[in-house]
Amino acid sequence: LQIIEPEFGFELIGGYGYVKDFLKKNVVDAIKAGNYRRVPMGILLSGPAGTGKTAVAQALAYEAGVNFVSFNIGRLFNRWVGSSEENIEKAIWAIKSIRPVIVFIDELDTAISRGNNGDSGVSGRIMKSLLEFMSDTTHRGEIVFLSASNKPENIDFALKRTGRLDKKIPMLPPSLKDVPDIYMVML
């Protein structure tokens, strides 16, 4: 886990009005009002590289006034028996201890998958722990999973189901009407 202190809000995100409106209404306003039932368990931002998925994630945490962590699942794996499973438990404990928090998982399509990877079932056990944690409704509104992917079709279906990554938001390259807004932000 890497704790990141977001330094900007939606005012520095050019374009993507539909994304900002959805996140403000369903995450920021709901968290600030204490209406946690309205907050999705998780959100998947999908689109080509360079469309600002990570920037939107950080801006969301800034706007909501909550902690923000980048969760690199690949760094959990260790060559020693039992170490990887212990690492996922430590990560889950750390996330719980700093809530309210937005947990950002970048490149989710390559981060983790179930299946036989020749690792004696370690990745399957880590995936099981992560799936159980992501679907725990007692954390709704306090722990929000925000994932980004260039290839959402490669993400394990169990991660994309309702109750884990509830909402899927496309982040497509900006349209011509968004270009002036992007330039104004850059200036």
GUDREN-356819 format. One line per field, with one value per atom (N, C-alpha, C): x, y, z; residue in three letters; residue number from 1. Coordinates in pm, whole numbers, plus 50000, padded with zeros to 5 digits. Example, Ala and Ser with C-alpha at 12.3 -4.5 7.8 and 13.67 -1.06 7.14 Angstrom:
# GUDREN-356819
u 51319_51230_51320_51285_51367_51290
v 49431_49550_49670_49775_49894_50003
w 50780_50780_50780_50708_50714_50787
resn ALA_ALA_ALA_SER_SER_SER
resi 1_1_1_2_2_2
END
This chain:
# GUDREN-356819
u 50085_50000_50088_50047_50117_50013_50034_49943_49981_49883_49906_49819_49877_49803_49759_49632_49585_49598_49644_49671_49577_49481_49390_49256_49155_49020_48975_48844_48788_48814_48845_48869_48990_49080_49197_49183_49062_49033_48954_49016_48950_48860_48740_48646_48586_48539_48481_48373_48287_48176_48089_48060_47974_48038_48170_48240_48238_48273_48276_48137_48034_47897_47856_47884_47848_47921_48052_48130_48091_48064_48025_47892_47796_47662_47660_47725_47713_47821_47930_48037_48061_48101_48139_48022_47911_47796_47740_47736_47683_47771_47902_47992_47980_47978_47970_47838_47730_47599_47581_47676_47663_47567_47530_47438_47519_47576_47669_47601_47471_47402_47405_47420_47423_47559_47662_47798_47819_47869_47897_48009_48006_48113_48244_48235_48354_48318_48417_48398_48514_48481_48582_48588_48703_48728_48801_48741_48807_48823_48936_48964_49110_49145_49283_49381_49505_49610_49615_49641_49656_49528_49418_49291_49261_49350_49336_49266_49268_49199_49261_49391_49458_49434_49438_49413_49271_49174_49036_49023_49093_49088_49141_49253_49310_49219_49163_49073_48948_48900_48783_48813_48928_48966_48978_49034_49048_48911_48822_48687_48610_48623_48549_48611_48738_48806_48840_48872_48905_49049_49099_49233_49235_49355_49371_49494_49476_49590_49593_49711_49733_49771_49696_49714_49776_49902_49973_49969_49875_49855_49975_50043_50159_50271_50279_50385_50354_50234_50199_50271_50302_50357_50501_50530_50662_50697_50822_50862_50850_50838_50832_50690_50676_50547_50470_50347_50261_50280_50388_50419_50320_50281_50188_50052_50003_49876_49882_49995_50014_50014_50075_50080_49941_49853_49717_49641_49662_49595_49645_49774_49829_49772_49761_49708_49562_49483_49342_49332_49414_49414_49450_49551_49593_49481_49415_49305_49192_49158_49052_49090_49218_49260_49263_49265_49271_49142_49035_48910_48856_48786_48737_48852_48846_48956_48906_48972_48953_49075_49051_49158_49166_49277_49293_49381_49327_49402_49418_49539_49565_49594_49558_49580_49527_49402_49339_49342_49338_49337_49464_49575_49700_49739_49667_49707_49689_49574_49546_49441_49450_49348_49345_49233_49224_49283_49302_49350_49479_49526_49646_49765_49838_49955_50083_50071_50189_50246_50162_50210_50151_50109_50052_49925_49852_49725_49736_49854_49872_49787_49791_49714_49564_49520_49380_49338_49425_49393_49395_49488_49491_49367_49330_49210_49086_49077_48963_48955_49068_49069_49027_49078_49043_48895_48841_48700_48610_48646_48568_48571_48688_48702_48625_48636_48569_48417_48363_48217_48159_48239_48191_48112_47981_47895_47906_47969_47985_48081_48157_48251_48195_48070_48013_48023_48075_48088_48213_48274_48398_48521_48505_48612_48553_48603_48555_48670_48647_48748_48729_48836_48836_48945_48907_49004_49009_49124_49143_49194_49150_49192_49189_49289_49290_49213_49203_49138_49040_48922_48828_48779_48789_48746_48837_48958_49052_49040_48953_48935_48846_48885_48806_48663_48567_48426_48387_48447_48414_48443_48543_48574_48473_48419_48330_48184_48152_48012_47959_47828_47763_47800_47830_47873_48023_48096_48241_48272_48272_48287_48150_48064_47926_47910_47988_47971_48091_48060_48164_48152_48259_48257_48361_48318_48416_48485_48615_48694_48756_48680_48721_48804_48881_48956_48861_48907_48818_48763_48640_48579_48626_48592_48632_48574_48454_48395_48467_48542_48616_48753_48803_48940_48957_48866_48884_48892_48809_48810_48945_48999_49129_49239_49237_49338_49328_49208_49191_49249_49230_49286_49438_49492_49638_49700_49628_49679_49679
v 49882_50000_50123_50219_50347_50455_50524_50631_50755_50813_50930_51044_51162_51281_51355_51343_51412_51564_51629_51773_51855_51792_51868_51797_51876_51822_51821_51815_51807_51933_52044_52168_52157_52063_52044_51924_51874_51768_51831_51841_51901_51799_51843_51754_51655_51544_51436_51484_51571_51621_51510_51409_51299_51217_51202_51127_51207_51334_51419_51432_51448_51459_51332_51216_51089_51072_51095_51076_51175_51299_51399_51361_51322_51290_51161_51056_50924_50889_50964_50933_51053_51165_51281_51329_51363_51415_51312_51185_51079_51058_51060_51042_51160_51282_51400_51407_51354_51354_51234_51141_51022_50919_50935_50843_50732_50645_50543_50440_50420_50323_50363_50490_50540_50518_50505_50493_50353_50343_50210_50141_50009_49932_49954_49960_49979_50037_50099_50163_50122_50087_50053_50162_50228_50326_50253_50250_50178_50270_50257_50336_50326_50384_50377_50444_50408_50471_50621_50699_50843_50923_50861_50935_50993_50979_51046_50967_50837_50754_50773_50774_50792_50932_51032_51170_51185_51123_51128_51060_50950_50879_50967_51033_51121_51241_51297_51412_51373_51252_51204_51200_51147_51142_51282_51374_51513_51575_51557_51615_51556_51426_51360_51385_51428_51452_51326_51219_51091_51053_50952_50901_50835_50824_50764_50675_50549_50457_50391_50371_50294_50153_50056_49917_49839_49804_49726_49580_49506_49367_49280_49312_49233_49229_49332_49335_49250_49190_49102_48968_48927_48794_48785_48675_48652_48506_48476_48338_48244_48298_48213_48164_48042_47979_48056_48094_48164_48313_48363_48505_48590_48543_48618_48632_48522_48525_48619_48620_48710_48856_48881_49017_49070_48987_49034_49065_48985_49013_49144_49170_49297_49414_49399_49506_49534_49429_49445_49515_49476_49540_49688_49720_49859_49942_49887_49960_49987_49887_49904_50011_50019_50110_50256_50284_50425_50471_50395_50437_50563_50647_50634_50648_50562_50556_50513_50566_50518_50435_50309_50215_50207_50253_50258_50142_50061_49950_49979_50013_50046_49917_49918_49804_49675_49679_49564_49440_49459_49344_49261_49320_49246_49221_49283_49276_49138_49075_48947_48872_48741_48656_48523_48455_48320_48225_48105_48006_47942_47850_47776_47842_47920_47988_47916_47794_47720_47769_47835_47890_47819_47695_47612_47672_47750_47807_47936_47995_48119_48232_48251_48360_48337_48214_48184_48221_48194_48229_48380_48449_48595_48654_48600_48647_48625_48511_48481_48581_48609_48707_48845_48885_49015_49023_48918_48916_48925_48852_48857_48997_49060_49193_49296_49288_49385_49377_49260_49244_49256_49291_49306_49437_49426_49545_49628_49577_49657_49774_49771_49879_49978_49961_50046_50195_50274_50417_50456_50363_50392_50343_50234_50180_50166_50248_50245_50198_50092_50042_50112_50168_50237_50173_50113_50041_50102_50088_50137_50022_50024_49918_49967_49924_49950_49842_49726_49611_49546_49606_49551_49410_49372_49237_49130_49166_49070_49057_49135_49130_49011_48940_48826_48872_48795_48831_48846_48769_48777_48916_48985_49121_49222_49198_49294_49279_49179_49157_49261_49273_49365_49328_49430_49408_49421_49426_49449_49575_49565_49683_49710_49777_49800_49882_49986_50081_50074_50078_50079_50210_50288_50417_50418_50441_50451_50587_50586_50709_50711_50762_50765_50889_50889_51011_51129_51249_51365_51398_51449_51492_51634_51682_51817_51924_51900_52000_52006_51901_51900_51967_51982_52034_52174_52270_52402_52396_52310_52294_52238_52145_52085_52191_52271_52377_52480_52514_52610_52557_52429_52367_52369_52340_52337_52475_52579_52715_52752
w 50000_50000_50000_49920_49919_49951_50062_50101_50022_49954_49870_49921_49929_49971_49845_49805_49685_49700_49594_49599_49513_49445_49358_49352_49319_49305_49161_49141_49006_48924_48990_48915_48823_48849_48763_48670_48656_48559_48446_48329_48213_48144_48109_48042_48140_48089_48169_48264_48214_48297_48350_48266_48308_48420_48417_48522_48652_48644_48764_48826_48743_48796_48868_48807_48870_49003_49005_49127_49235_49197_49296_49360_49277_49327_49409_49359_49419_49520_49522_49617_49710_49654_49736_49822_49758_49833_49930_49887_49974_50097_50080_50195_50290_50234_50320_50395_50336_50401_50493_50492_50574_50517_50391_50324_50257_50337_50287_50197_50213_50128_49981_49953_49816_49750_49830_49778_49721_49597_49541_49620_49621_49687_49612_49480_49399_49264_49201_49071_48981_48858_48758_48653_48641_48536_48425_48306_48197_48077_48012_47893_47856_47742_47694_47791_47777_47858_47829_47934_47917_47921_47959_47964_48102_48198_48327_48436_48427_48527_48666_48674_48804_48859_48774_48818_48871_48805_48852_48988_49007_49135_49247_49225_49328_49353_49246_49262_49341_49321_49396_49546_49582_49724_49782_49706_49751_49774_49677_49687_49804_49826_49934_50070_50072_50199_50275_50201_50263_50229_50297_50268_50130_50074_49942_49944_49906_49897_49760_49711_49589_49633_49587_49629_49513_49527_49425_49467_49412_49452_49417_49310_49267_49370_49455_49556_49677_49681_49793_49785_49663_49643_49689_49758_49814_49790_49786_49756_49876_49997_50116_50140_50181_50204_50312_50278_50373_50379_50323_50328_50249_50132_50048_50116_50174_50244_50365_50434_50547_50499_50384_50329_50296_50239_50206_50334_50438_50566_50627_50617_50667_50588_50456_50372_50408_50429_50466_50601_50695_50827_50815_50733_50716_50652_50553_50487_50587_50666_50766_50868_50902_51008_50965_50835_50791_50724_50742_50680_50745_50674_50537_50437_50334_50239_50101_50001_49864_49832_49794_49761_49609_49554_49408_49363_49271_49213_49065_49023_48883_48806_48679_48589_48651_48690_48755_48668_48536_48444_48454_48496_48509_48654_48748_48889_48950_48924_48990_48911_48919_48857_48930_48913_48968_48867_48907_48812_48859_48781_48814_48747_48822_48770_48807_48856_48898_49030_49110_49237_49357_49339_49446_49506_49427_49472_49549_49557_49633_49574_49441_49380_49400_49401_49426_49567_49664_49803_49824_49761_49771_49705_49589_49520_49606_49672_49759_49874_49938_50047_49998_49882_49826_49791_49729_49693_49816_49922_50045_50106_50106_50164_50082_49950_49864_49874_49903_49907_50047_50146_50283_50295_50305_50305_50433_50536_50658_50637_50526_50496_50394_50352_50248_50287_50198_50220_50296_50365_50438_50363_50288_50204_50064_49972_49834_49746_49672_49579_49445_49395_49267_49184_49072_48990_48852_48789_48652_48567_48441_48350_48206_48130_47986_47912_47972_47909_48007_48025_48123_48089_47963_47925_47984_48027_48085_48237_48297_48442_48478_48581_48629_48657_48608_48624_48771_48860_49002_49059_49005_49050_48998_48879_48814_48856_48934_48967_49066_49071_49163_49306_49385_49523_49539_49428_49434_49354_49224_49139_49077_49154_49116_48988_48977_48867_48773_48645_48542_48465_48463_48397_48286_48161_48052_48054_48036_48027_47888_47795_47656_47627_47519_47484_47473_47506_47507_47368_47367_47242_47209_47092_47051_47142_47197_47286_47422_47457_47583_47572_47451_47430_47490_47468_47530_47683_47745_47890_47937_47862_47898_47888_47784_47769_47880_47921_48031_48161_48185_48306_48297_48179_48163_48182_48142_48159_48306
resn LEU_LEU_LEU_GLN_GLN_GLN_ILE_ILE_ILE_ILE_ILE_ILE_GLU_GLU_GLU_PRO_PRO_PRO_GLU_GLU_GLU_PHE_PHE_PHE_GLY_GLY_GLY_PHE_PHE_PHE_GLU_GLU_GLU_LEU_LEU_LEU_ILE_ILE_ILE_GLY_GLY_GLY_GLY_GLY_GLY_TYR_TYR_TYR_GLY_GLY_GLY_TYR_TYR_TYR_VAL_VAL_VAL_LYS_LYS_LYS_ASP_ASP_ASP_PHE_PHE_PHE_LEU_LEU_LEU_LYS_LYS_LYS_LYS_LYS_LYS_ASN_ASN_ASN_VAL_VAL_VAL_VAL_VAL_VAL_ASP_ASP_ASP_ALA_ALA_ALA_ILE_ILE_ILE_LYS_LYS_LYS_ALA_ALA_ALA_GLY_GLY_GLY_ASN_ASN_ASN_TYR_TYR_TYR_ARG_ARG_ARG_ARG_ARG_ARG_VAL_VAL_VAL_PRO_PRO_PRO_MET_MET_MET_GLY_GLY_GLY_ILE_ILE_ILE_LEU_LEU_LEU_LEU_LEU_LEU_SER_SER_SER_GLY_GLY_GLY_PRO_PRO_PRO_ALA_ALA_ALA_GLY_GLY_GLY_THR_THR_THR_GLY_GLY_GLY_LYS_LYS_LYS_THR_THR_THR_ALA_ALA_ALA_VAL_VAL_VAL_ALA_ALA_ALA_GLN_GLN_GLN_ALA_ALA_ALA_LEU_LEU_LEU_ALA_ALA_ALA_TYR_TYR_TYR_GLU_GLU_GLU_ALA_ALA_ALA_GLY_GLY_GLY_VAL_VAL_VAL_ASN_ASN_ASN_PHE_PHE_PHE_VAL_VAL_VAL_SER_SER_SER_PHE_PHE_PHE_ASN_ASN_ASN_ILE_ILE_ILE_GLY_GLY_GLY_ARG_ARG_ARG_LEU_LEU_LEU_PHE_PHE_PHE_ASN_ASN_ASN_ARG_ARG_ARG_TRP_TRP_TRP_VAL_VAL_VAL_GLY_GLY_GLY_SER_SER_SER_SER_SER_SER_GLU_GLU_GLU_GLU_GLU_GLU_ASN_ASN_ASN_ILE_ILE_ILE_GLU_GLU_GLU_LYS_LYS_LYS_ALA_ALA_ALA_ILE_ILE_ILE_TRP_TRP_TRP_ALA_ALA_ALA_ILE_ILE_ILE_LYS_LYS_LYS_SER_SER_SER_ILE_ILE_ILE_ARG_ARG_ARG_PRO_PRO_PRO_VAL_VAL_VAL_ILE_ILE_ILE_VAL_VAL_VAL_PHE_PHE_PHE_ILE_ILE_ILE_ASP_ASP_ASP_GLU_GLU_GLU_LEU_LEU_LEU_ASP_ASP_ASP_THR_THR_THR_ALA_ALA_ALA_ILE_ILE_ILE_SER_SER_SER_ARG_ARG_ARG_GLY_GLY_GLY_ASN_ASN_ASN_ASN_ASN_ASN_GLY_GLY_GLY_ASP_ASP_ASP_SER_SER_SER_GLY_GLY_GLY_VAL_VAL_VAL_SER_SER_SER_GLY_GLY_GLY_ARG_ARG_ARG_ILE_ILE_ILE_MET_MET_MET_LYS_LYS_LYS_SER_SER_SER_LEU_LEU_LEU_LEU_LEU_LEU_GLU_GLU_GLU_PHE_PHE_PHE_MET_MET_MET_SER_SER_SER_ASP_ASP_ASP_THR_THR_THR_THR_THR_THR_HIS_HIS_HIS_ARG_ARG_ARG_GLY_GLY_GLY_GLU_GLU_GLU_ILE_ILE_ILE_VAL_VAL_VAL_PHE_PHE_PHE_LEU_LEU_LEU_SER_SER_SER_ALA_ALA_ALA_SER_SER_SER_ASN_ASN_ASN_LYS_LYS_LYS_PRO_PRO_PRO_GLU_GLU_GLU_ASN_ASN_ASN_ILE_ILE_ILE_ASP_ASP_ASP_PHE_PHE_PHE_ALA_ALA_ALA_LEU_LEU_LEU_LYS_LYS_LYS_ARG_ARG_ARG_THR_THR_THR_GLY_GLY_GLY_ARG_ARG_ARG_LEU_LEU_LEU_ASP_ASP_ASP_LYS_LYS_LYS_LYS_LYS_LYS_ILE_ILE_ILE_PRO_PRO_PRO_MET_MET_MET_LEU_LEU_LEU_PRO_PRO_PRO_PRO_PRO_PRO_SER_SER_SER_LEU_LEU_LEU_LYS_LYS_LYS_ASP_ASP_ASP_VAL_VAL_VAL_PRO_PRO_PRO_ASP_ASP_ASP_ILE_ILE_ILE_TYR_TYR_TYR_MET_MET_MET_VAL_VAL_VAL_MET_MET_MET_LEU_LEU_LEU
resi 1_1_1_2_2_2_3_3_3_4_4_4_5_5_5_6_6_6_7_7_7_8_8_8_9_9_9_10_10_10_11_11_11_12_12_12_13_13_13_14_14_14_15_15_15_16_16_16_17_17_17_18_18_18_19_19_19_20_20_20_21_21_21_22_22_22_23_23_23_24_24_24_25_25_25_26_26_26_27_27_27_28_28_28_29_29_29_30_30_30_31_31_31_32_32_32_33_33_33_34_34_34_35_35_35_36_36_36_37_37_37_38_38_38_39_39_39_40_40_40_41_41_41_42_42_42_43_43_43_44_44_44_45_45_45_46_46_46_47_47_47_48_48_48_49_49_49_50_50_50_51_51_51_52_52_52_53_53_53_54_54_54_55_55_55_56_56_56_57_57_57_58_58_58_59_59_59_60_60_60_61_61_61_62_62_62_63_63_63_64_64_64_65_65_65_66_66_66_67_67_67_68_68_68_69_69_69_70_70_70_71_71_71_72_72_72_73_73_73_74_74_74_75_75_75_76_76_76_77_77_77_78_78_78_79_79_79_80_80_80_81_81_81_82_82_82_83_83_83_84_84_84_85_85_85_86_86_86_87_87_87_88_88_88_89_89_89_90_90_90_91_91_91_92_92_92_93_93_93_94_94_94_95_95_95_96_96_96_97_97_97_98_98_98_99_99_99_100_100_100_101_101_101_102_102_102_103_103_103_104_104_104_105_105_105_106_106_106_107_107_107_108_108_108_109_109_109_110_110_110_111_111_111_112_112_112_113_113_113_114_114_114_115_115_115_116_116_116_117_117_117_118_118_118_119_119_119_120_120_120_121_121_121_122_122_122_123_123_123_124_124_124_125_125_125_126_126_126_127_127_127_128_128_128_129_129_129_130_130_130_131_131_131_132_132_132_133_133_133_134_134_134_135_135_135_136_136_136_137_137_137_138_138_138_139_139_139_140_140_140_141_141_141_142_142_142_143_143_143_144_144_144_145_145_145_146_146_146_147_147_147_148_148_148_149_149_149_150_150_150_151_151_151_152_152_152_153_153_153_154_154_154_155_155_155_156_156_156_157_157_157_158_158_158_159_159_159_160_160_160_161_161_161_162_162_162_163_163_163_164_164_164_165_165_165_166_166_166_167_167_167_168_168_168_169_169_169_170_170_170_171_171_171_172_172_172_173_173_173_174_174_174_175_175_175_176_176_176_177_177_177_178_178_178_179_179_179_180_180_180_181_181_181_182_182_182_183_183_183_184_184_184_185_185_185_186_186_186_187_187_187
END
